[in-house]
Amino acid sequence: MYGMRAQDNAPATHFRSHRMCRVNGELYFSTRENTLEGPFDNPERVAREIQAYIDRMQALGARR
């Protein structure tokens, strides 16, 4: 993926990683802020919550 994030000074390559993981059998996702969010009951719920988290973080960035 090639592009710019809001806080970047110049375009750069950003690599996506697998954000979903299991800890003791429960599903979580990790964030750039180095937090582990969850647990969630199924992968579809994790995907929805990842998008909700991204939306919240972008809204916070827009307020600054």
PDBQT receptor file of N, H, CA, C and O in Angstrom, charges set to zero:
ATOM      1  N   MET A   1       0.850  -1.170   0.000  1.00  0.00    +0.000 N 
ATOM      2  CA  MET A   1       0.000   0.000   0.000  1.00  0.00    +0.000 C 
ATOM      3  C   MET A   1       0.895   1.232   0.000  1.00  0.00    +0.000 C 
ATOM      4  O   MET A   1       1.798   1.349   0.828  1.00  0.00    +0.000 OA
ATOM      5  N   TYR A   2       0.647   2.130  -0.910  1.00  0.00    +0.000 N 
ATOM      6  H   TYR A   2      -0.087   2.034  -1.582  1.00  0.00    +0.000 HD
ATOM      7  CA  TYR A   2       1.442   3.338  -1.018  1.00  0.00    +0.000 C 
ATOM      8  C   TYR A   2       0.526   4.530  -0.811  1.00  0.00    +0.000 C 
ATOM      9  O   TYR A   2      -0.472   4.662  -1.520  1.00  0.00    +0.000 OA
ATOM     10  N   GLY A   3       0.826   5.379   0.113  1.00  0.00    +0.000 N 
ATOM     11  H   GLY A   3       1.636   5.272   0.689  1.00  0.00    +0.000 HD
ATOM     12  CA  GLY A   3      -0.025   6.543   0.360  1.00  0.00    +0.000 C 
ATOM     13  C   GLY A   3       0.426   7.303   1.574  1.00  0.00    +0.000 C 
ATOM     14  O   GLY A   3       1.480   7.027   2.147  1.00  0.00    +0.000 OA
ATOM     15  N   MET A   4      -0.389   8.271   1.963  1.00  0.00    +0.000 N 
ATOM     16  H   MET A   4      -1.245   8.495   1.497  1.00  0.00    +0.000 HD
ATOM     17  CA  MET A   4      -0.051   9.104   3.116  1.00  0.00    +0.000 C 
ATOM     18  C   MET A   4      -1.107   8.969   4.195  1.00  0.00    +0.000 C 
ATOM     19  O   MET A   4      -2.306   8.914   3.921  1.00  0.00    +0.000 OA
ATOM     20  N   ARG A   5      -0.628   8.918   5.431  1.00  0.00    +0.000 N 
ATOM     21  H   ARG A   5       0.346   8.963   5.653  1.00  0.00    +0.000 HD
ATOM     22  CA  ARG A   5      -1.524   9.051   6.563  1.00  0.00    +0.000 C 
ATOM     23  C   ARG A   5      -1.546  10.528   6.908  1.00  0.00    +0.000 C 
ATOM     24  O   ARG A   5      -0.669  11.274   6.473  1.00  0.00    +0.000 OA
ATOM     25  N   ALA A   6      -2.514  10.957   7.667  1.00  0.00    +0.000 N 
ATOM     26  H   ALA A   6      -3.227  10.351   8.021  1.00  0.00    +0.000 HD
ATOM     27  CA  ALA A   6      -2.661  12.381   7.996  1.00  0.00    +0.000 C 
ATOM     28  C   ALA A   6      -1.412  12.947   8.673  1.00  0.00    +0.000 C 
ATOM     29  O   ALA A   6      -1.065  14.106   8.446  1.00  0.00    +0.000 OA
ATOM     30  N   GLN A   7      -0.743  12.160   9.488  1.00  0.00    +0.000 N 
ATOM     31  H   GLN A   7      -1.025  11.218   9.673  1.00  0.00    +0.000 HD
ATOM     32  CA  GLN A   7       0.414  12.675  10.231  1.00  0.00    +0.000 C 
ATOM     33  C   GLN A   7       1.736  12.541   9.473  1.00  0.00    +0.000 C 
ATOM     34  O   GLN A   7       2.772  12.978   9.973  1.00  0.00    +0.000 OA
ATOM     35  N   ASP A   8       1.720  11.949   8.283  1.00  0.00    +0.000 N 
ATOM     36  H   ASP A   8       0.878  11.595   7.877  1.00  0.00    +0.000 HD
ATOM     37  CA  ASP A   8       2.944  11.766   7.503  1.00  0.00    +0.000 C 
ATOM     38  C   ASP A   8       3.322  13.033   6.750  1.00  0.00    +0.000 C 
ATOM     39  O   ASP A   8       2.459  13.776   6.283  1.00  0.00    +0.000 OA
ATOM     40  N   ASN A   9       4.629  13.268   6.641  1.00  0.00    +0.000 N 
ATOM     41  H   ASN A   9       5.330  12.664   7.021  1.00  0.00    +0.000 HD
ATOM     42  CA  ASN A   9       5.129  14.412   5.886  1.00  0.00    +0.000 C 
ATOM     43  C   ASN A   9       5.229  14.120   4.393  1.00  0.00    +0.000 C 
ATOM     44  O   ASN A   9       5.129  15.036   3.576  1.00  0.00    +0.000 OA
ATOM     45  N   ALA A  10       5.424  12.873   4.034  1.00  0.00    +0.000 N 
ATOM     46  H   ALA A  10       5.505  12.129   4.697  1.00  0.00    +0.000 HD
ATOM     47  CA  ALA A  10       5.588  12.493   2.629  1.00  0.00    +0.000 C 
ATOM     48  C   ALA A  10       5.005  11.105   2.414  1.00  0.00    +0.000 C 
ATOM     49  O   ALA A  10       4.897  10.323   3.359  1.00  0.00    +0.000 OA
ATOM     50  N   PRO A  11       4.624  10.791   1.165  1.00  0.00    +0.000 N 
ATOM     51  CA  PRO A  11       4.107   9.440   0.902  1.00  0.00    +0.000 C 
ATOM     52  C   PRO A  11       5.139   8.372   1.262  1.00  0.00    +0.000 C 
ATOM     53  O   PRO A  11       6.345   8.579   1.126  1.00  0.00    +0.000 OA
ATOM     54  N   ALA A  12       4.647   7.249   1.714  1.00  0.00    +0.000 N 
ATOM     55  H   ALA A  12       3.667   7.081   1.825  1.00  0.00    +0.000 HD
ATOM     56  CA  ALA A  12       5.534   6.147   2.098  1.00  0.00    +0.000 C 
ATOM     57  C   ALA A  12       4.775   4.840   1.939  1.00  0.00    +0.000 C 
ATOM     58  O   ALA A  12       3.556   4.833   1.767  1.00  0.00    +0.000 OA
ATOM     59  N   THR A  13       5.493   3.760   1.998  1.00  0.00    +0.000 N 
ATOM     60  H   THR A  13       6.483   3.766   2.138  1.00  0.00    +0.000 HD
ATOM     61  CA  THR A  13       4.877   2.443   1.930  1.00  0.00    +0.000 C 
ATOM     62  C   THR A  13       4.524   2.000   3.342  1.00  0.00    +0.000 C 
ATOM     63  O   THR A  13       5.364   2.029   4.241  1.00  0.00    +0.000 OA
ATOM     64  N   HIS A  14       3.281   1.593   3.527  1.00  0.00    +0.000 N 
ATOM     65  H   HIS A  14       2.598   1.569   2.796  1.00  0.00    +0.000 HD
ATOM     66  CA  HIS A  14       2.825   1.105   4.820  1.00  0.00    +0.000 C 
ATOM     67  C   HIS A  14       2.342  -0.324   4.631  1.00  0.00    +0.000 C 
ATOM     68  O   HIS A  14       1.551  -0.606   3.731  1.00  0.00    +0.000 OA
ATOM     69  N   PHE A  15       2.813  -1.208   5.467  1.00  0.00    +0.000 N 
ATOM     70  H   PHE A  15       3.456  -0.979   6.198  1.00  0.00    +0.000 HD
ATOM     71  CA  PHE A  15       2.452  -2.611   5.363  1.00  0.00    +0.000 C 
ATOM     72  C   PHE A  15       1.397  -2.944   6.402  1.00  0.00    +0.000 C 
ATOM     73  O   PHE A  15       1.556  -2.645   7.585  1.00  0.00    +0.000 OA
ATOM     74  N   ARG A  16       0.329  -3.561   5.952  1.00  0.00    +0.000 N 
ATOM     75  H   ARG A  16       0.200  -3.804   4.991  1.00  0.00    +0.000 HD
ATOM     76  CA  ARG A  16      -0.706  -4.012   6.882  1.00  0.00    +0.000 C 
ATOM     77  C   ARG A  16      -0.257  -5.327   7.506  1.00  0.00    +0.000 C 
ATOM     78  O   ARG A  16       0.414  -6.138   6.868  1.00  0.00    +0.000 OA
ATOM     79  N   SER A  17      -0.629  -5.515   8.728  1.00  0.00    +0.000 N 
ATOM     80  H   SER A  17      -1.174  -4.855   9.246  1.00  0.00    +0.000 HD
ATOM     81  CA  SER A  17      -0.307  -6.775   9.380  1.00  0.00    +0.000 C 
ATOM     82  C   SER A  17      -1.614  -7.421   9.820  1.00  0.00    +0.000 C 
ATOM     83  O   SER A  17      -2.673  -6.793   9.798  1.00  0.00    +0.000 OA
ATOM     84  N   HIS A  18      -1.525  -8.656  10.211  1.00  0.00    +0.000 N 
ATOM     85  H   HIS A  18      -0.665  -9.166  10.229  1.00  0.00    +0.000 HD
ATOM     86  CA  HIS A  18      -2.706  -9.336  10.728  1.00  0.00    +0.000 C 
ATOM     87  C   HIS A  18      -2.986  -8.778  12.108  1.00  0.00    +0.000 C 
ATOM     88  O   HIS A  18      -2.172  -8.918  13.021  1.00  0.00    +0.000 OA
ATOM     89  N   ARG A  19      -4.112  -8.160  12.255  1.00  0.00    +0.000 N 
ATOM     90  H   ARG A  19      -4.773  -8.047  11.513  1.00  0.00    +0.000 HD
ATOM     91  CA  ARG A  19      -4.442  -7.519  13.523  1.00  0.00    +0.000 C 
ATOM     92  C   ARG A  19      -5.240  -8.425  14.448  1.00  0.00    +0.000 C 
ATOM     93  O   ARG A  19      -5.347  -8.143  15.642  1.00  0.00    +0.000 OA
ATOM     94  N   MET A  20      -5.802  -9.509  13.919  1.00  0.00    +0.000 N 
ATOM     95  H   MET A  20      -5.715  -9.738  12.949  1.00  0.00    +0.000 HD
ATOM     96  CA  MET A  20      -6.631 -10.406  14.706  1.00  0.00    +0.000 C 
ATOM     97  C   MET A  20      -5.766 -11.530  15.275  1.00  0.00    +0.000 C 
ATOM     98  O   MET A  20      -4.912 -12.085  14.584  1.00  0.00    +0.000 OA
ATOM     99  N   CYS A  21      -6.004 -11.855  16.547  1.00  0.00    +0.000 N 
ATOM    100  H   CYS A  21      -6.698 -11.404  17.109  1.00  0.00    +0.000 HD
ATOM    101  CA  CYS A  21      -5.248 -12.953  17.154  1.00  0.00    +0.000 C 
ATOM    102  C   CYS A  21      -6.112 -13.633  18.199  1.00  0.00    +0.000 C 
ATOM    103  O   CYS A  21      -7.142 -13.106  18.619  1.00  0.00    +0.000 OA
ATOM    104  N   ARG A  22      -5.680 -14.795  18.603  1.00  0.00    +0.000 N 
ATOM    105  H   ARG A  22      -4.844 -15.223  18.262  1.00  0.00    +0.000 HD
ATOM    106  CA  ARG A  22      -6.352 -15.523  19.683  1.00  0.00    +0.000 C 
ATOM    107  C   ARG A  22      -5.436 -15.551  20.897  1.00  0.00    +0.000 C 
ATOM    108  O   ARG A  22      -4.239 -15.816  20.791  1.00  0.00    +0.000 OA
ATOM    109  N   VAL A  23      -6.025 -15.272  22.045  1.00  0.00    +0.000 N 
ATOM    110  H   VAL A  23      -6.997 -15.056  22.132  1.00  0.00    +0.000 HD
ATOM    111  CA  VAL A  23      -5.320 -15.362  23.316  1.00  0.00    +0.000 C 
ATOM    112  C   VAL A  23      -6.180 -16.238  24.216  1.00  0.00    +0.000 C 
ATOM    113  O   VAL A  23      -7.322 -15.895  24.522  1.00  0.00    +0.000 OA
ATOM    114  N   ASN A  24      -5.632 -17.357  24.633  1.00  0.00    +0.000 N 
ATOM    115  H   ASN A  24      -4.705 -17.636  24.384  1.00  0.00    +0.000 HD
ATOM    116  CA  ASN A  24      -6.386 -18.326  25.444  1.00  0.00    +0.000 C 
ATOM    117  C   ASN A  24      -7.728 -18.665  24.806  1.00  0.00    +0.000 C 
ATOM    118  O   ASN A  24      -8.736 -18.802  25.499  1.00  0.00    +0.000 OA
ATOM    119  N   GLY A  25      -7.736 -18.801  23.471  1.00  0.00    +0.000 N 
ATOM    120  H   GLY A  25      -6.917 -18.691  22.908  1.00  0.00    +0.000 HD
ATOM    121  CA  GLY A  25      -8.937 -19.195  22.750  1.00  0.00    +0.000 C 
ATOM    122  C   GLY A  25      -9.904 -18.067  22.437  1.00  0.00    +0.000 C 
ATOM    123  O   GLY A  25     -10.905 -18.295  21.757  1.00  0.00    +0.000 OA
ATOM    124  N   GLU A  26      -9.633 -16.847  22.916  1.00  0.00    +0.000 N 
ATOM    125  H   GLU A  26      -8.821 -16.662  23.469  1.00  0.00    +0.000 HD
ATOM    126  CA  GLU A  26     -10.526 -15.713  22.673  1.00  0.00    +0.000 C 
ATOM    127  C   GLU A  26      -9.933 -14.797  21.602  1.00  0.00    +0.000 C 
ATOM    128  O   GLU A  26      -8.714 -14.657  21.502  1.00  0.00    +0.000 OA
ATOM    129  N   LEU A  27     -10.804 -14.173  20.801  1.00  0.00    +0.000 N 
ATOM    130  H   LEU A  27     -11.795 -14.287  20.883  1.00  0.00    +0.000 HD
ATOM    131  CA  LEU A  27     -10.367 -13.305  19.708  1.00  0.00    +0.000 C 
ATOM    132  C   LEU A  27     -10.153 -11.874  20.176  1.00  0.00    +0.000 C 
ATOM    133  O   LEU A  27     -10.968 -11.313  20.909  1.00  0.00    +0.000 OA
ATOM    134  N   TYR A  28      -9.040 -11.296  19.739  1.00  0.00    +0.000 N 
ATOM    135  H   TYR A  28      -8.378 -11.752  19.144  1.00  0.00    +0.000 HD
ATOM    136  CA  TYR A  28      -8.673  -9.909  20.022  1.00  0.00    +0.000 C 
ATOM    137  C   TYR A  28      -8.122  -9.287  18.746  1.00  0.00    +0.000 C 
ATOM    138  O   TYR A  28      -7.825  -9.994  17.783  1.00  0.00    +0.000 OA
ATOM    139  N   PHE A  29      -7.983  -7.948  18.739  1.00  0.00    +0.000 N 
ATOM    140  H   PHE A  29      -8.224  -7.374  19.521  1.00  0.00    +0.000 HD
ATOM    141  CA  PHE A  29      -7.214  -7.308  17.685  1.00  0.00    +0.000 C 
ATOM    142  C   PHE A  29      -6.243  -6.330  18.309  1.00  0.00    +0.000 C 
ATOM    143  O   PHE A  29      -6.511  -5.748  19.360  1.00  0.00    +0.000 OA
ATOM    144  N   SER A  30      -5.114  -6.160  17.650  1.00  0.00    +0.000 N 
ATOM    145  H   SER A  30      -4.896  -6.633  16.796  1.00  0.00    +0.000 HD
ATOM    146  CA  SER A  30      -4.090  -5.242  18.140  1.00  0.00    +0.000 C 
ATOM    147  C   SER A  30      -4.157  -3.941  17.354  1.00  0.00    +0.000 C 
ATOM    148  O   SER A  30      -4.618  -3.914  16.213  1.00  0.00    +0.000 OA
ATOM    149  N   THR A  31      -3.688  -2.857  17.981  1.00  0.00    +0.000 N 
ATOM    150  H   THR A  31      -3.314  -2.879  18.908  1.00  0.00    +0.000 HD
ATOM    151  CA  THR A  31      -3.734  -1.532  17.369  1.00  0.00    +0.000 C 
ATOM    152  C   THR A  31      -2.331  -0.961  17.218  1.00  0.00    +0.000 C 
ATOM    153  O   THR A  31      -1.381  -1.455  17.826  1.00  0.00    +0.000 OA
ATOM    154  N   ARG A  32      -2.209   0.081  16.407  1.00  0.00    +0.000 N 
ATOM    155  H   ARG A  32      -2.980   0.483  15.913  1.00  0.00    +0.000 HD
ATOM    156  CA  ARG A  32      -0.924   0.786  16.277  1.00  0.00    +0.000 C 
ATOM    157  C   ARG A  32      -0.496   1.397  17.597  1.00  0.00    +0.000 C 
ATOM    158  O   ARG A  32       0.693   1.591  17.847  1.00  0.00    +0.000 OA
ATOM    159  N   GLU A  33      -1.467   1.696  18.433  1.00  0.00    +0.000 N 
ATOM    160  H   GLU A  33      -2.434   1.538  18.230  1.00  0.00    +0.000 HD
ATOM    161  CA  GLU A  33      -1.177   2.297  19.733  1.00  0.00    +0.000 C 
ATOM    162  C   GLU A  33      -0.714   1.240  20.736  1.00  0.00    +0.000 C 
ATOM    163  O   GLU A  33      -0.524   1.522  21.919  1.00  0.00    +0.000 OA
ATOM    164  N   ASN A  34      -0.536   0.018  20.232  1.00  0.00    +0.000 N 
ATOM    165  H   ASN A  34      -0.690  -0.210  19.271  1.00  0.00    +0.000 HD
ATOM    166  CA  ASN A  34      -0.034  -1.098  21.030  1.00  0.00    +0.000 C 
ATOM    167  C   ASN A  34      -1.003  -1.518  22.133  1.00  0.00    +0.000 C 
ATOM    168  O   ASN A  34      -0.593  -1.830  23.251  1.00  0.00    +0.000 OA
ATOM    169  N   THR A  35      -2.294  -1.521  21.800  1.00  0.00    +0.000 N 
ATOM    170  H   THR A  35      -2.627  -1.268  20.892  1.00  0.00    +0.000 HD
ATOM    171  CA  THR A  35      -3.294  -2.046  22.725  1.00  0.00    +0.000 C 
ATOM    172  C   THR A  35      -3.880  -3.322  22.138  1.00  0.00    +0.000 C 
ATOM    173  O   THR A  35      -3.816  -3.548  20.929  1.00  0.00    +0.000 OA
ATOM    174  N   LEU A  36      -4.441  -4.137  22.984  1.00  0.00    +0.000 N 
ATOM    175  H   LEU A  36      -4.493  -3.954  23.966  1.00  0.00    +0.000 HD
ATOM    176  CA  LEU A  36      -5.107  -5.365  22.572  1.00  0.00    +0.000 C 
ATOM    177  C   LEU A  36      -6.570  -5.193  22.930  1.00  0.00    +0.000 C 
ATOM    178  O   LEU A  36      -6.910  -5.078  24.108  1.00  0.00    +0.000 OA
ATOM    179  N   GLU A  37      -7.442  -5.174  21.930  1.00  0.00    +0.000 N 
ATOM    180  H   GLU A  37      -7.166  -5.268  20.973  1.00  0.00    +0.000 HD
ATOM    181  CA  GLU A  37      -8.870  -4.915  22.127  1.00  0.00    +0.000 C 
ATOM    182  C   GLU A  37      -9.650  -6.220  22.046  1.00  0.00    +0.000 C 
ATOM    183  O   GLU A  37      -9.402  -7.038  21.160  1.00  0.00    +0.000 OA
ATOM    184  N   GLY A  38     -10.583  -6.417  22.957  1.00  0.00    +0.000 N 
ATOM    185  H   GLY A  38     -10.784  -5.753  23.677  1.00  0.00    +0.000 HD
ATOM    186  CA  GLY A  38     -11.402  -7.615  22.940  1.00  0.00    +0.000 C 
ATOM    187  C   GLY A  38     -11.712  -8.061  24.350  1.00  0.00    +0.000 C 
ATOM    188  O   GLY A  38     -11.511  -7.285  25.284  1.00  0.00    +0.000 OA
ATOM    189  N   PRO A  39     -12.181  -9.245  24.543  1.00  0.00    +0.000 N 
ATOM    190  CA  PRO A  39     -12.339 -10.330  23.577  1.00  0.00    +0.000 C 
ATOM    191  C   PRO A  39     -13.654 -10.208  22.797  1.00  0.00    +0.000 C 
ATOM    192  O   PRO A  39     -14.596  -9.538  23.221  1.00  0.00    +0.000 OA
ATOM    193  N   PHE A  40     -13.677 -10.877  21.651  1.00  0.00    +0.000 N 
ATOM    194  H   PHE A  40     -12.912 -11.421  21.308  1.00  0.00    +0.000 HD
ATOM    195  CA  PHE A  40     -14.847 -10.913  20.779  1.00  0.00    +0.000 C 
ATOM    196  C   PHE A  40     -15.207 -12.367  20.500  1.00  0.00    +0.000 C 
ATOM    197  O   PHE A  40     -14.364 -13.259  20.591  1.00  0.00    +0.000 OA
ATOM    198  N   ASP A  41     -16.479 -12.590  20.158  1.00  0.00    +0.000 N 
ATOM    199  H   ASP A  41     -17.164 -11.866  20.084  1.00  0.00    +0.000 HD
ATOM    200  CA  ASP A  41     -16.952 -13.965  20.031  1.00  0.00    +0.000 C 
ATOM    201  C   ASP A  41     -16.774 -14.603  18.660  1.00  0.00    +0.000 C 
ATOM    202  O   ASP A  41     -16.835 -15.827  18.542  1.00  0.00    +0.000 OA
ATOM    203  N   ASN A  42     -16.550 -13.780  17.599  1.00  0.00    +0.000 N 
ATOM    204  H   ASN A  42     -16.500 -12.786  17.696  1.00  0.00    +0.000 HD
ATOM    205  CA  ASN A  42     -16.353 -14.370  16.275  1.00  0.00    +0.000 C 
ATOM    206  C   ASN A  42     -15.583 -13.406  15.370  1.00  0.00    +0.000 C 
ATOM    207  O   ASN A  42     -15.542 -12.208  15.649  1.00  0.00    +0.000 OA
ATOM    208  N   PRO A  43     -14.978 -13.903  14.302  1.00  0.00    +0.000 N 
ATOM    209  CA  PRO A  43     -14.165 -13.059  13.422  1.00  0.00    +0.000 C 
ATOM    210  C   PRO A  43     -14.950 -11.913  12.768  1.00  0.00    +0.000 C 
ATOM    211  O   PRO A  43     -14.393 -10.840  12.534  1.00  0.00    +0.000 OA
ATOM    212  N   GLU A  44     -16.228 -12.132  12.475  1.00  0.00    +0.000 N 
ATOM    213  H   GLU A  44     -16.680 -13.003  12.665  1.00  0.00    +0.000 HD
ATOM    214  CA  GLU A  44     -17.037 -11.070  11.872  1.00  0.00    +0.000 C 
ATOM    215  C   GLU A  44     -17.195  -9.896  12.838  1.00  0.00    +0.000 C 
ATOM    216  O   GLU A  44     -17.144  -8.736  12.429  1.00  0.00    +0.000 OA
ATOM    217  N   ARG A  45     -17.382 -10.199  14.100  1.00  0.00    +0.000 N 
ATOM    218  H   ARG A  45     -17.424 -11.141  14.432  1.00  0.00    +0.000 HD
ATOM    219  CA  ARG A  45     -17.502  -9.149  15.127  1.00  0.00    +0.000 C 
ATOM    220  C   ARG A  45     -16.182  -8.401  15.254  1.00  0.00    +0.000 C 
ATOM    221  O   ARG A  45     -16.170  -7.178  15.392  1.00  0.00    +0.000 OA
ATOM    222  N   VAL A  46     -15.066  -9.134  15.208  1.00  0.00    +0.000 N 
ATOM    223  H   VAL A  46     -15.076 -10.128  15.096  1.00  0.00    +0.000 HD
ATOM    224  CA  VAL A  46     -13.758  -8.483  15.273  1.00  0.00    +0.000 C 
ATOM    225  C   VAL A  46     -13.610  -7.503  14.113  1.00  0.00    +0.000 C 
ATOM    226  O   VAL A  46     -13.174  -6.368  14.310  1.00  0.00    +0.000 OA
ATOM    227  N   ALA A  47     -13.969  -7.932  12.908  1.00  0.00    +0.000 N 
ATOM    228  H   ALA A  47     -14.323  -8.853  12.747  1.00  0.00    +0.000 HD
ATOM    229  CA  ALA A  47     -13.849  -7.065  11.730  1.00  0.00    +0.000 C 
ATOM    230  C   ALA A  47     -14.685  -5.795  11.898  1.00  0.00    +0.000 C 
ATOM    231  O   ALA A  47     -14.229  -4.705  11.551  1.00  0.00    +0.000 OA
ATOM    232  N   ARG A  48     -15.895  -5.925  12.423  1.00  0.00    +0.000 N 
ATOM    233  H   ARG A  48     -16.266  -6.810  12.704  1.00  0.00    +0.000 HD
ATOM    234  CA  ARG A  48     -16.747  -4.744  12.661  1.00  0.00    +0.000 C 
ATOM    235  C   ARG A  48     -16.118  -3.823  13.702  1.00  0.00    +0.000 C 
ATOM    236  O   ARG A  48     -16.129  -2.602  13.548  1.00  0.00    +0.000 OA
ATOM    237  N   GLU A  49     -15.573  -4.412  14.754  1.00  0.00    +0.000 N 
ATOM    238  H   GLU A  49     -15.564  -5.404  14.879  1.00  0.00    +0.000 HD
ATOM    239  CA  GLU A  49     -14.976  -3.610  15.825  1.00  0.00    +0.000 C 
ATOM    240  C   GLU A  49     -13.679  -2.933  15.378  1.00  0.00    +0.000 C 
ATOM    241  O   GLU A  49     -13.374  -1.824  15.819  1.00  0.00    +0.000 OA
ATOM    242  N   ILE A  50     -12.918  -3.593  14.507  1.00  0.00    +0.000 N 
ATOM    243  H   ILE A  50     -13.165  -4.493  14.149  1.00  0.00    +0.000 HD
ATOM    244  CA  ILE A  50     -11.719  -2.955  13.953  1.00  0.00    +0.000 C 
ATOM    245  C   ILE A  50     -12.128  -1.710  13.174  1.00  0.00    +0.000 C 
ATOM    246  O   ILE A  50     -11.522  -0.651  13.338  1.00  0.00    +0.000 OA
ATOM    247  N   GLN A  51     -13.156  -1.828  12.324  1.00  0.00    +0.000 N 
ATOM    248  H   GLN A  51     -13.649  -2.688  12.191  1.00  0.00    +0.000 HD
ATOM    249  CA  GLN A  51     -13.606  -0.673  11.551  1.00  0.00    +0.000 C 
ATOM    250  C   GLN A  51     -14.137   0.429  12.463  1.00  0.00    +0.000 C 
ATOM    251  O   GLN A  51     -13.882   1.607  12.213  1.00  0.00    +0.000 OA
ATOM    252  N   ALA A  52     -14.867   0.069  13.509  1.00  0.00    +0.000 N 
ATOM    253  H   ALA A  52     -15.074  -0.888  13.712  1.00  0.00    +0.000 HD
ATOM    254  CA  ALA A  52     -15.373   1.060  14.466  1.00  0.00    +0.000 C 
ATOM    255  C   ALA A  52     -14.214   1.761  15.174  1.00  0.00    +0.000 C 
ATOM    256  O   ALA A  52     -14.269   2.970  15.401  1.00  0.00    +0.000 OA
ATOM    257  N   TYR A  53     -13.180   1.024  15.518  1.00  0.00    +0.000 N 
ATOM    258  H   TYR A  53     -13.135   0.042  15.334  1.00  0.00    +0.000 HD
ATOM    259  CA  TYR A  53     -11.998   1.603  16.167  1.00  0.00    +0.000 C 
ATOM    260  C   TYR A  53     -11.308   2.595  15.226  1.00  0.00    +0.000 C 
ATOM    261  O   TYR A  53     -10.942   3.697  15.635  1.00  0.00    +0.000 OA
ATOM    262  N   ILE A  54     -11.137   2.197  13.970  1.00  0.00    +0.000 N 
ATOM    263  H   ILE A  54     -11.435   1.302  13.637  1.00  0.00    +0.000 HD
ATOM    264  CA  ILE A  54     -10.516   3.082  12.975  1.00  0.00    +0.000 C 
ATOM    265  C   ILE A  54     -11.341   4.357  12.830  1.00  0.00    +0.000 C 
ATOM    266  O   ILE A  54     -10.790   5.457  12.803  1.00  0.00    +0.000 OA
ATOM    267  N   ASP A  55     -12.655   4.211  12.739  1.00  0.00    +0.000 N 
ATOM    268  H   ASP A  55     -13.103   3.317  12.762  1.00  0.00    +0.000 HD
ATOM    269  CA  ASP A  55     -13.532   5.382  12.613  1.00  0.00    +0.000 C 
ATOM    270  C   ASP A  55     -13.388   6.315  13.807  1.00  0.00    +0.000 C 
ATOM    271  O   ASP A  55     -13.330   7.533  13.635  1.00  0.00    +0.000 OA
ATOM    272  N   ARG A  56     -13.329   5.758  15.025  1.00  0.00    +0.000 N 
ATOM    273  H   ARG A  56     -13.376   4.769  15.165  1.00  0.00    +0.000 HD
ATOM    274  CA  ARG A  56     -13.156   6.584  16.230  1.00  0.00    +0.000 C 
ATOM    275  C   ARG A  56     -11.821   7.311  16.206  1.00  0.00    +0.000 C 
ATOM    276  O   ARG A  56     -11.756   8.499  16.522  1.00  0.00    +0.000 OA
ATOM    277  N   MET A  57     -10.760   6.611  15.834  1.00  0.00    +0.000 N 
ATOM    278  H   MET A  57     -10.813   5.646  15.578  1.00  0.00    +0.000 HD
ATOM    279  CA  MET A  57      -9.438   7.240  15.808  1.00  0.00    +0.000 C 
ATOM    280  C   MET A  57      -9.373   8.351  14.754  1.00  0.00    +0.000 C 
ATOM    281  O   MET A  57      -8.757   9.389  14.992  1.00  0.00    +0.000 OA
ATOM    282  N   GLN A  58      -9.997   8.142  13.601  1.00  0.00    +0.000 N 
ATOM    283  H   GLN A  58     -10.498   7.298  13.407  1.00  0.00    +0.000 HD
ATOM    284  CA  GLN A  58     -10.010   9.172  12.574  1.00  0.00    +0.000 C 
ATOM    285  C   GLN A  58     -10.824  10.377  13.026  1.00  0.00    +0.000 C 
ATOM    286  O   GLN A  58     -10.451  11.513  12.736  1.00  0.00    +0.000 OA
ATOM    287  N   ALA A  59     -11.927  10.149  13.730  1.00  0.00    +0.000 N 
ATOM    288  H   ALA A  59     -12.229   9.226  13.965  1.00  0.00    +0.000 HD
ATOM    289  CA  ALA A  59     -12.741  11.252  14.253  1.00  0.00    +0.000 C 
ATOM    290  C   ALA A  59     -11.948  12.054  15.275  1.00  0.00    +0.000 C 
ATOM    291  O   ALA A  59     -12.026  13.282  15.291  1.00  0.00    +0.000 OA
ATOM    292  N   LEU A  60     -11.189  11.378  16.127  1.00  0.00    +0.000 N 
ATOM    293  H   LEU A  60     -11.126  10.380  16.115  1.00  0.00    +0.000 HD
ATOM    294  CA  LEU A  60     -10.347  12.080  17.101  1.00  0.00    +0.000 C 
ATOM    295  C   LEU A  60      -9.293  12.924  16.407  1.00  0.00    +0.000 C 
ATOM    296  O   LEU A  60      -9.013  14.047  16.827  1.00  0.00    +0.000 OA
ATOM    297  N   GLY A  61      -8.707  12.382  15.339  1.00  0.00    +0.000 N 
ATOM    298  H   GLY A  61      -8.935  11.470  14.998  1.00  0.00    +0.000 HD
ATOM    299  CA  GLY A  61      -7.699  13.120  14.580  1.00  0.00    +0.000 C 
ATOM    300  C   GLY A  61      -8.271  14.329  13.880  1.00  0.00    +0.000 C 
ATOM    301  O   GLY A  61      -7.583  15.340  13.736  1.00  0.00    +0.000 OA
ATOM    302  N   ALA A  62      -9.517  14.251  13.442  1.00  0.00    +0.000 N 
ATOM    303  H   ALA A  62     -10.076  13.430  13.559  1.00  0.00    +0.000 HD
ATOM    304  CA  ALA A  62     -10.165  15.369  12.751  1.00  0.00    +0.000 C 
ATOM    305  C   ALA A  62     -10.467  16.512  13.714  1.00  0.00    +0.000 C 
ATOM    306  O   ALA A  62     -10.580  17.661  13.286  1.00  0.00    +0.000 OA
ATOM    307  N   ARG A  63     -10.599  16.219  15.000  1.00  0.00    +0.000 N 
ATOM    308  H   ARG A  63     -10.507  15.286  15.347  1.00  0.00    +0.000 HD
ATOM    309  CA  ARG A  63     -10.894  17.260  16.000  1.00  0.00    +0.000 C 
ATOM    310  C   ARG A  63      -9.670  18.077  16.370  1.00  0.00    +0.000 C 
ATOM    311  O   ARG A  63      -9.801  19.162  16.937  1.00  0.00    +0.000 OA
ATOM    312  N   ARG A  64      -8.491  17.581  16.064  1.00  0.00    +0.000 N 
ATOM    313  H   ARG A  64      -8.384  16.700  15.603  1.00  0.00    +0.000 HD
ATOM    314  CA  ARG A  64      -7.255  18.278  16.480  1.00  0.00    +0.000 C 
ATOM    315  C   ARG A  64      -6.949  19.433  15.594  1.00  0.00    +0.000 C 
ATOM    316  O   ARG A  64      -5.951  20.123  15.802  1.00  0.00    +0.000 OA
TER     317      ARG A  64
